[in-house]
Amino acid sequence: MAENSEASAVLRELWARIDAQDWDGLAGLLDPGLTAHYTHTGENFSPDELVRLNREYPGRWHVDVEDVVGEGARAVSRARLSDGTQTYHVASFATV
């Protein structure tokens, strides 16, 4: 697997827009038919709901993309999100 796939580029761009708090750019990146599924909570989000969740989440969070692996239309990323006090590790799987 290579990091230079189309899906890998989309995941990197997704994290860059979240880190920059570019909510319009994030909305434009997401496919209208997207369903984002949070495995641990069972929640599902439409593109608008996912943007709103990130925009309204309390605090100023920064993203550090630790790894992206993909091939063609599929990729996975591992990222660390932190507000300086709390840190979360996030795995994201994408099909473009």
A tleap script that builds the chain and sets N, CA, C and O, in Angstrom:
source leaprc.protein.ff14SB
mol = sequence {
  NMET ALA GLU ASN SER GLU ALA SER ALA VAL
  LEU ARG GLU LEU TRP ALA ARG ILE ASP ALA
  GLN ASP TRP ASP GLY LEU ALA GLY LEU LEU
  ASP PRO GLY LEU THR ALA HIE TYR THR HIE
  THR GLY GLU ASN PHE SER PRO ASP GLU LEU
  VAL ARG LEU ASN ARG GLU TYR PRO GLY ARG
  TRP HIE VAL ASP VAL GLU ASP VAL VAL GLY
  GLU GLY ALA ARG ALA VAL SER ARG ALA ARG
  LEU SER ASP GLY THR GLN THR TYR HIE VAL
  ALA SER PHE ALA THR CVAL
}
set mol.1.N position { 0.831 -1.177 0.000 }
set mol.1.CA position { 0.000 0.000 0.000 }
set mol.1.C position { 0.880 1.245 0.000 }
set mol.1.O position { 1.968 1.255 0.574 }
set mol.2.N position { 0.403 2.260 -0.634 }
set mol.2.CA position { 1.160 3.506 -0.737 }
set mol.2.C position { 0.381 4.649 -0.109 }
set mol.2.O position { -0.847 4.608 -0.029 }
set mol.3.N position { 1.103 5.668 0.334 }
set mol.3.CA position { 0.442 6.824 0.926 }
set mol.3.C position { -0.043 7.797 -0.134 }
set mol.3.O position { -0.823 8.695 0.182 }
set mol.4.N position { 0.381 7.654 -1.356 }
set mol.4.CA position { 0.089 8.652 -2.374 }
set mol.4.C position { -1.177 8.349 -3.174 }
set mol.4.O position { -1.274 8.753 -4.333 }
set mol.5.N position { -2.141 7.654 -2.588 }
set mol.5.CA position { -3.378 7.360 -3.295 }
set mol.5.C position { -4.325 8.563 -3.224 }
set mol.5.O position { -4.123 9.488 -2.437 }
set mol.6.N position { -5.345 8.526 -4.054 }
set mol.6.CA position { -6.355 9.591 -4.043 }
set mol.6.C position { -7.034 9.670 -2.680 }
set mol.6.O position { -7.225 10.762 -2.144 }
set mol.7.N position { -7.397 8.530 -2.121 }
set mol.7.CA position { -8.070 8.517 -0.820 }
set mol.7.C position { -7.147 9.029 0.283 }
set mol.7.O position { -7.609 9.704 1.204 }
set mol.8.N position { -5.862 8.723 0.208 }
set mol.8.CA position { -4.910 9.229 1.201 }
set mol.8.C position { -4.859 10.747 1.167 }
set mol.8.O position { -4.832 11.401 2.210 }
set mol.9.N position { -4.845 11.296 -0.025 }
set mol.9.CA position { -4.815 12.751 -0.174 }
set mol.9.C position { -6.079 13.384 0.406 }
set mol.9.O position { -6.009 14.445 1.028 }
set mol.10.N position { -7.222 12.750 0.209 }
set mol.10.CA position { -8.477 13.279 0.736 }
set mol.10.C position { -8.462 13.252 2.265 }
set mol.10.O position { -8.896 14.214 2.899 }
set mol.11.N position { -7.970 12.169 2.864 }
set mol.11.CA position { -7.906 12.111 4.323 }
set mol.11.C position { -6.966 13.176 4.880 }
set mol.11.O position { -7.282 13.817 5.882 }
set mol.12.N position { -5.833 13.364 4.247 }
set mol.12.CA position { -4.913 14.424 4.703 }
set mol.12.C position { -5.579 15.798 4.598 }
set mol.12.O position { -5.430 16.635 5.488 }
set mol.13.N position { -6.303 16.022 3.519 }
set mol.13.CA position { -6.996 17.296 3.333 }
set mol.13.C position { -8.105 17.465 4.368 }
set mol.13.O position { -8.293 18.561 4.895 }
set mol.14.N position { -8.834 16.405 4.663 }
set mol.14.CA position { -9.873 16.451 5.678 }
set mol.14.C position { -9.298 16.899 7.015 }
set mol.14.O position { -9.840 17.802 7.652 }
set mol.15.N position { -8.207 16.277 7.444 }
set mol.15.CA position { -7.583 16.636 8.723 }
set mol.15.C position { -7.012 18.055 8.687 }
set mol.15.O position { -7.073 18.767 9.690 }
set mol.16.N position { -6.467 18.467 7.562 }
set mol.16.CA position { -5.925 19.828 7.452 }
set mol.16.C position { -7.037 20.861 7.609 }
set mol.16.O position { -6.845 21.889 8.258 }
set mol.17.N position { -8.192 20.590 7.020 }
set mol.17.CA position { -9.307 21.541 7.118 }
set mol.17.C position { -9.878 21.580 8.531 }
set mol.17.O position { -10.271 22.644 9.008 }
set mol.18.N position { -9.928 20.432 9.206 }
set mol.18.CA position { -10.386 20.417 10.595 }
set mol.18.C position { -9.386 21.173 11.468 }
set mol.18.O position { -9.791 21.962 12.322 }
set mol.19.N position { -8.105 20.948 11.269 }
set mol.19.CA position { -7.085 21.631 12.063 }
set mol.19.C position { -7.149 23.146 11.853 }
set mol.19.O position { -6.956 23.915 12.794 }
set mol.20.N position { -7.417 23.565 10.631 }
set mol.20.CA position { -7.491 24.999 10.307 }
set mol.20.C position { -8.852 25.614 10.654 }
set mol.20.O position { -9.054 26.817 10.492 }
set mol.21.N position { -9.770 24.787 11.126 }
set mol.21.CA position { -11.149 25.216 11.387 }
set mol.21.C position { -11.775 25.837 10.138 }
set mol.21.O position { -12.498 26.830 10.216 }
set mol.22.N position { -11.484 25.234 8.995 }
set mol.22.CA position { -12.029 25.659 7.700 }
set mol.22.C position { -13.315 24.869 7.451 }
set mol.22.O position { -13.325 23.889 6.705 }
set mol.23.N position { -14.403 25.319 8.095 }
set mol.23.CA position { -15.641 24.549 8.049 }
set mol.23.C position { -16.295 24.570 6.680 }
set mol.23.O position { -16.897 23.573 6.280 }
set mol.24.N position { -16.199 25.657 5.956 }
set mol.24.CA position { -16.735 25.692 4.592 }
set mol.24.C position { -15.929 24.754 3.696 }
set mol.24.O position { -16.498 24.029 2.879 }
set mol.25.N position { -14.614 24.769 3.849 }
set mol.25.CA position { -13.761 23.873 3.071 }
set mol.25.C position { -14.024 22.415 3.394 }
set mol.25.O position { -14.014 21.566 2.503 }
set mol.26.N position { -14.261 22.117 4.683 }
set mol.26.CA position { -14.582 20.743 5.074 }
set mol.26.C position { -15.895 20.320 4.445 }
set mol.26.O position { -16.000 19.218 3.908 }
set mol.27.N position { -16.894 21.183 4.505 }
set mol.27.CA position { -18.191 20.854 3.910 }
set mol.27.C position { -18.059 20.582 2.417 }
set mol.27.O position { -18.697 19.670 1.893 }
set mol.28.N position { -17.235 21.369 1.729 }
set mol.28.CA position { -17.037 21.176 0.296 }
set mol.28.C position { -16.276 19.915 -0.049 }
set mol.28.O position { -16.378 19.419 -1.171 }
set mol.29.N position { -15.514 19.388 0.895 }
set mol.29.CA position { -14.732 18.175 0.673 }
set mol.29.C position { -15.578 16.914 0.793 }
set mol.29.O position { -15.280 15.901 0.160 }
set mol.30.N position { -16.632 16.973 1.603 }
set mol.30.CA position { -17.420 15.784 1.916 }
set mol.30.C position { -18.468 15.495 0.847 }
set mol.30.O position { -19.166 16.399 0.389 }
set mol.31.N position { -18.570 14.241 0.460 }
set mol.31.CA position { -19.586 13.797 -0.489 }
set mol.31.C position { -20.968 13.945 0.150 }
set mol.31.O position { -21.140 13.594 1.317 }
set mol.32.N position { -21.951 14.454 -0.586 }
set mol.32.CA position { -23.296 14.617 -0.013 }
set mol.32.C position { -23.902 13.304 0.503 }
set mol.32.O position { -24.757 13.326 1.389 }
set mol.33.N position { -23.472 12.181 -0.035 }
set mol.33.CA position { -23.999 10.889 0.394 }
set mol.33.C position { -23.233 10.251 1.537 }
set mol.33.O position { -23.521 9.119 1.926 }
set mol.34.N position { -22.259 10.969 2.078 }
set mol.34.CA position { -21.431 10.439 3.160 }
set mol.34.C position { -22.254 10.129 4.406 }
set mol.34.O position { -23.150 10.883 4.784 }
set mol.35.N position { -21.928 9.002 5.035 }
set mol.35.CA position { -22.378 8.719 6.393 }
set mol.35.C position { -21.125 8.460 7.204 }
set mol.35.O position { -20.412 7.487 6.956 }
set mol.36.N position { -20.848 9.329 8.178 }
set mol.36.CA position { -19.707 9.136 9.071 }
set mol.36.C position { -20.207 8.341 10.268 }
set mol.36.O position { -21.170 8.740 10.923 }
set mol.37.N position { -19.561 7.223 10.554 }
set mol.37.CA position { -19.983 6.330 11.634 }
set mol.37.C position { -18.939 6.331 12.735 }
set mol.37.O position { -17.773 6.025 12.488 }
set mol.38.N position { -19.349 6.673 13.946 }
set mol.38.CA position { -18.473 6.606 15.120 }
set mol.38.C position { -18.675 5.227 15.756 }
set mol.38.O position { -19.675 4.981 16.430 }
set mol.39.N position { -17.720 4.347 15.534 }
set mol.39.CA position { -17.835 2.951 15.937 }
set mol.39.C position { -18.105 2.784 17.428 }
set mol.39.O position { -18.958 1.985 17.813 }
set mol.40.N position { -17.395 3.523 18.264 }
set mol.40.CA position { -17.498 3.307 19.710 }
set mol.40.C position { -18.817 3.791 20.306 }
set mol.40.O position { -19.248 3.276 21.338 }
set mol.41.N position { -19.458 4.763 19.682 }
set mol.41.CA position { -20.714 5.290 20.227 }
set mol.41.C position { -21.926 4.869 19.408 }
set mol.41.O position { -23.062 5.005 19.861 }
set mol.42.N position { -21.685 4.357 18.201 }
set mol.42.CA position { -22.784 3.960 17.336 }
set mol.42.C position { -23.475 5.122 16.644 }
set mol.42.O position { -24.513 4.934 16.009 }
set mol.43.N position { -22.916 6.319 16.757 }
set mol.43.CA position { -23.519 7.498 16.145 }
set mol.43.C position { -23.193 7.556 14.651 }
set mol.43.O position { -22.121 7.140 14.213 }
set mol.44.N position { -24.143 8.081 13.887 }
set mol.44.CA position { -23.956 8.320 12.460 }
set mol.44.C position { -24.213 9.790 12.171 }
set mol.44.O position { -25.107 10.403 12.756 }
set mol.45.N position { -23.416 10.352 11.258 }
set mol.45.CA position { -23.514 11.767 10.938 }
set mol.45.C position { -23.561 11.974 9.434 }
set mol.45.O position { -22.803 11.357 8.686 }
set mol.46.N position { -24.457 12.845 9.001 }
set mol.46.CA position { -24.468 13.296 7.609 }
set mol.46.C position { -23.325 14.297 7.456 }
set mol.46.O position { -22.732 14.699 8.457 }
set mol.47.N position { -23.003 14.707 6.233 }
set mol.47.CA position { -21.948 15.716 6.070 }
set mol.47.C position { -22.211 16.988 6.864 }
set mol.47.O position { -21.304 17.498 7.521 }
set mol.48.N position { -23.438 17.512 6.818 }
set mol.48.CA position { -23.754 18.740 7.562 }
set mol.48.C position { -23.601 18.532 9.066 }
set mol.48.O position { -23.089 19.403 9.770 }
set mol.49.N position { -24.042 17.388 9.548 }
set mol.49.CA position { -23.932 17.094 10.981 }
set mol.49.C position { -22.473 16.936 11.409 }
set mol.49.O position { -22.098 17.354 12.504 }
set mol.50.N position { -21.657 16.338 10.551 }
set mol.50.CA position { -20.240 16.153 10.873 }
set mol.50.C position { -19.520 17.500 10.942 }
set mol.50.O position { -18.699 17.724 11.831 }
set mol.51.N position { -19.825 18.382 10.016 }
set mol.51.CA position { -19.233 19.719 10.046 }
set mol.51.C position { -19.682 20.454 11.302 }
set mol.51.O position { -18.866 21.063 11.994 }
set mol.52.N position { -20.972 20.400 11.597 }
set mol.52.CA position { -21.499 21.084 12.780 }
set mol.52.C position { -20.871 20.536 14.063 }
set mol.52.O position { -20.507 21.306 14.953 }
set mol.53.N position { -20.743 19.216 14.162 }
set mol.53.CA position { -20.110 18.596 15.329 }
set mol.53.C position { -18.703 19.145 15.542 }
set mol.53.O position { -18.349 19.519 16.660 }
set mol.54.N position { -17.907 19.199 14.494 }
set mol.54.CA position { -16.536 19.706 14.604 }
set mol.54.C position { -16.505 21.203 14.893 }
set mol.54.O position { -15.696 21.660 15.700 }
set mol.55.N position { -17.373 21.965 14.245 }
set mol.55.CA position { -17.412 23.408 14.435 }
set mol.55.C position { -17.815 23.778 15.863 }
set mol.55.O position { -17.254 24.706 16.446 }
set mol.56.N position { -18.777 23.060 16.422 }
set mol.56.CA position { -19.319 23.414 17.729 }
set mol.56.C position { -18.642 22.709 18.896 }
set mol.56.O position { -18.958 22.992 20.052 }
set mol.57.N position { -17.715 21.793 18.615 }
set mol.57.CA position { -17.068 21.073 19.708 }
set mol.57.C position { -16.284 22.068 20.560 }
set mol.57.O position { -15.534 22.881 20.020 }
set mol.58.N position { -16.447 22.018 21.893 }
set mol.58.CA position { -15.796 23.018 22.756 }
set mol.58.C position { -14.270 22.973 22.687 }
set mol.58.O position { -13.675 21.903 22.555 }
set mol.59.N position { -13.654 24.134 22.775 }
set mol.59.CA position { -12.200 24.233 22.814 }
set mol.59.C position { -11.578 24.402 21.441 }
set mol.59.O position { -12.262 24.342 20.419 }
set mol.60.N position { -10.288 24.613 21.433 }
set mol.60.CA position { -9.512 24.736 20.188 }
set mol.60.C position { -8.635 23.508 20.063 }
set mol.60.O position { -7.639 23.362 20.771 }
set mol.61.N position { -9.012 22.644 19.168 }
set mol.61.CA position { -8.326 21.365 18.985 }
set mol.61.C position { -7.354 21.443 17.821 }
set mol.61.O position { -7.632 22.082 16.807 }
set mol.62.N position { -6.222 20.793 17.976 }
set mol.62.CA position { -5.226 20.698 16.908 }
set mol.62.C position { -5.075 19.240 16.509 }
set mol.62.O position { -5.213 18.332 17.328 }
set mol.63.N position { -4.790 19.041 15.237 }
set mol.63.CA position { -4.685 17.703 14.671 }
set mol.63.C position { -3.246 17.431 14.269 }
set mol.63.O position { -2.603 18.253 13.617 }
set mol.64.N position { -2.755 16.281 14.662 }
set mol.64.CA position { -1.453 15.794 14.210 }
set mol.64.C position { -1.694 14.465 13.510 }
set mol.64.O position { -1.991 13.463 14.160 }
set mol.65.N position { -1.567 14.453 12.179 }
set mol.65.CA position { -1.746 13.220 11.422 }
set mol.65.C position { -0.482 12.389 11.589 }
set mol.65.O position { 0.604 12.797 11.176 }
set mol.66.N position { -0.634 11.231 12.193 }
set mol.66.CA position { 0.513 10.380 12.502 }
set mol.66.C position { 0.813 9.376 11.400 }
set mol.66.O position { 1.963 8.969 11.232 }
set mol.67.N position { -0.197 8.972 10.650 }
set mol.67.CA position { 0.032 7.977 9.608 }
set mol.67.C position { -1.157 7.963 8.649 }
set mol.67.O position { -2.302 8.133 9.067 }
set mol.68.N position { -0.881 7.764 7.382 }
set mol.68.CA position { -1.911 7.566 6.364 }
set mol.68.C position { -1.421 6.461 5.441 }
set mol.68.O position { -0.297 6.498 4.941 }
set mol.69.N position { -2.282 5.484 5.228 }
set mol.69.CA position { -1.952 4.381 4.323 }
set mol.69.C position { -3.142 4.180 3.404 }
set mol.69.O position { -4.284 4.115 3.860 }
set mol.70.N position { -2.877 4.084 2.119 }
set mol.70.CA position { -3.972 3.895 1.189 }
set mol.70.C position { -3.511 3.364 -0.143 }
set mol.70.O position { -2.327 3.370 -0.477 }
set mol.71.N position { -4.480 2.909 -0.883 }
set mol.71.CA position { -4.230 2.462 -2.243 }
set mol.71.C position { -5.490 2.735 -3.047 }
set mol.71.O position { -6.577 2.269 -2.707 }
set mol.72.N position { -5.324 3.495 -4.116 }
set mol.72.CA position { -6.468 3.803 -4.971 }
set mol.72.C position { -7.542 4.559 -4.229 }
set mol.72.O position { -7.298 5.637 -3.686 }
set mol.73.N position { -8.733 3.989 -4.207 }
set mol.73.CA position { -9.903 4.656 -3.650 }
set mol.73.C position { -10.084 4.446 -2.152 }
set mol.73.O position { -11.037 4.969 -1.575 }
set mol.74.N position { -9.189 3.689 -1.506 }
set mol.74.CA position { -9.369 3.401 -0.077 }
set mol.74.C position { -8.131 3.793 0.714 }
set mol.74.O position { -7.000 3.637 0.254 }
set mol.75.N position { -8.377 4.311 1.934 }
set mol.75.CA position { -7.264 4.708 2.794 }
set mol.75.C position { -7.701 4.701 4.255 }
set mol.75.O position { -8.889 4.703 4.575 }
set mol.76.N position { -6.701 4.692 5.124 }
set mol.76.CA position { -6.926 4.793 6.559 }
set mol.76.C position { -5.925 5.800 7.120 }
set mol.76.O position { -4.780 5.863 6.673 }
set mol.77.N position { -6.366 6.582 8.098 }
set mol.77.CA position { -5.456 7.519 8.753 }
set mol.77.C position { -5.498 7.284 10.257 }
set mol.77.O position { -6.478 6.788 10.812 }
set mol.78.N position { -4.397 7.660 10.889 }
set mol.78.CA position { -4.291 7.651 12.350 }
set mol.78.C position { -3.881 9.059 12.747 }
set mol.78.O position { -2.844 9.559 12.311 }
set mol.79.N position { -4.695 9.692 13.573 }
set mol.79.CA position { -4.441 11.085 13.952 }
set mol.79.C position { -4.585 11.252 15.459 }
set mol.79.O position { -5.287 10.496 16.131 }
set mol.80.N position { -3.900 12.262 15.959 }
set mol.80.CA position { -4.011 12.637 17.368 }
set mol.80.C position { -4.628 14.025 17.429 }
set mol.80.O position { -4.134 14.951 16.787 }
set mol.81.N position { -5.697 14.176 18.190 }
set mol.81.CA position { -6.365 15.456 18.382 }
set mol.81.C position { -6.158 15.868 19.829 }
set mol.81.O position { -6.368 15.078 20.750 }
set mol.82.N position { -5.742 17.117 20.020 }
set mol.82.CA position { -5.482 17.589 21.380 }
set mol.82.C position { -5.852 19.054 21.517 }
set mol.82.O position { -5.694 19.846 20.587 }
set mol.83.N position { -6.351 19.398 22.707 }
set mol.83.CA position { -6.594 20.794 23.049 }
set mol.83.C position { -5.560 21.285 24.054 }
set mol.83.O position { -5.724 22.356 24.638 }
set mol.84.N position { -4.505 20.518 24.258 }
set mol.84.CA position { -3.463 20.857 25.212 }
set mol.84.C position { -3.697 20.242 26.574 }
set mol.84.O position { -2.768 20.133 27.374 }
set mol.85.N position { -4.914 19.843 26.846 }
set mol.85.CA position { -5.258 19.193 28.109 }
set mol.85.C position { -5.674 17.750 27.868 }
set mol.85.O position { -5.195 16.829 28.531 }
set mol.86.N position { -6.568 17.571 26.914 }
set mol.86.CA position { -7.059 16.245 26.560 }
set mol.86.C position { -6.503 15.852 25.199 }
set mol.86.O position { -6.276 16.700 24.336 }
set mol.87.N position { -6.289 14.554 25.023 }
set mol.87.CA position { -5.808 14.032 23.751 }
set mol.87.C position { -6.628 12.818 23.373 }
set mol.87.O position { -6.908 11.953 24.203 }
set mol.88.N position { -7.006 12.766 22.108 }
set mol.88.CA position { -7.753 11.626 21.567 }
set mol.88.C position { -6.993 11.099 20.352 }
set mol.88.O position { -6.382 11.860 19.602 }
set mol.89.N position { -7.046 9.785 20.179 }
set mol.89.CA position { -6.445 9.118 19.025 }
set mol.89.C position { -7.591 8.627 18.146 }
set mol.89.O position { -8.520 7.974 18.622 }
set mol.90.N position { -7.511 8.951 16.863 }
set mol.90.CA position { -8.611 8.695 15.944 }
set mol.90.C position { -8.122 7.914 14.734 }
set mol.90.O position { -7.140 8.290 14.094 }
set mol.91.N position { -8.814 6.825 14.428 }
set mol.91.CA position { -8.567 6.090 13.181 }
set mol.91.C position { -9.733 6.393 12.251 }
set mol.91.O position { -10.893 6.303 12.651 }
set mol.92.N position { -9.426 6.751 11.019 }
set mol.92.CA position { -10.470 7.062 10.035 }
set mol.92.C position { -10.248 6.209 8.788 }
set mol.92.O position { -9.129 6.080 8.291 }
set mol.93.N position { -11.320 5.642 8.307 }
set mol.93.CA position { -11.288 4.826 7.098 }
set mol.93.C position { -12.113 5.522 6.041 }
set mol.93.O position { -13.224 5.975 6.316 }
set mol.94.N position { -11.585 5.611 4.838 }
set mol.94.CA position { -12.277 6.345 3.793 }
set mol.94.C position { -12.261 5.585 2.474 }
set mol.94.O position { -11.289 4.913 2.128 }
set mol.95.N position { -13.347 5.710 1.763 }
set mol.95.CA position { -13.442 5.258 0.374 }
set mol.95.C position { -13.826 6.489 -0.439 }
set mol.95.O position { -14.814 7.157 -0.133 }
set mol.96.N position { -13.048 6.788 -1.472 }
set mol.96.CA position { -13.287 7.969 -2.297 }
set mol.96.C position { -13.846 7.520 -3.638 }
set mol.96.O position { -14.125 8.353 -4.501 }
savepdb mol mol.pdb
quit
